[in-house]
Amino acid sequence: MSDAAQPSAAEVRAAAEAVKAALDRHLDAVERRSGPDDPAVYAAFDELAAAAEVYDELLYDTHDEVTPFEIPGNEALPAYAGPEEPSAVSVLIRRDYTVATPQRLLHQAQRIADLDPDAVDEAAVNGSGEAAGVVGTSVHAALGVLFGEFEPDEIASRHKEFGLEEGDSTLWVAAADEPTEPGEWLSAPFDQADPQRVVCRFDVSSVFDEELEGDDELVEPVDRER
């Protein structure tokens, strides 16, 4: 930033006063909240975050100093705009894995095929066009067998046993106005996800561990980043 564009001390002071006012409004909203998802609290939170970010930037530009506050980034969820008491919810889950030990995955899939070939034939054929008797030679078919046989939560708890290594994962619980009709969203299951209807969100990532090692600060999964 050039000298001509440098903010004045008065601007920094004004930004600090804005943070103080936003703190008061946030506390007042919290004390008067009507329920766990009171939109006034979310609005006051967003205002406080925005005021703190402006102050942080001006303070750094003017005095080369930082605040101890953690300002939510652009990846934060927007303010909740769904119903206060949802009549239905959608649970959106993504879990990433690396095939760390292919031979272990192939062995487990072949074991499943050997124990129950009839239950595996359809999964193997749909997954790769190969019969269940050869799933032990195809990672593609083995994955179809594995995820066709076990629930996702069981795979998550036993991933090492299946030769997989965990990556990032996220879980969103989103409010819905009413239950969807059977088969309504199966062709595009994630297209209708609305961040403003997310009631709570939980993220797990190795990046949190890296931040913990670098900053010696506790980084926890997100619960609507509030």
Secondary structure, DSSP 8 states (H G I E B T S, - for coil): --GGG---HHHHHHHHHHHHHHHHHHHHHHHT-SSTT-HHHHHHHHHHHHHHHHHHHHHHHHHS---S-----TTS-----S-SS-SEEEEEEEEEEEE--HHHHHHHHHHHHHH-HHHHHHHHHHHHS--GGGGGG-HHHHHHHHHHHS-HHHHHHTGGGGTEEEEEEEEEEEEESS---TTSSTTSTTTT--GGGEEEEEEE-HHHHHHHHHH-------STT-
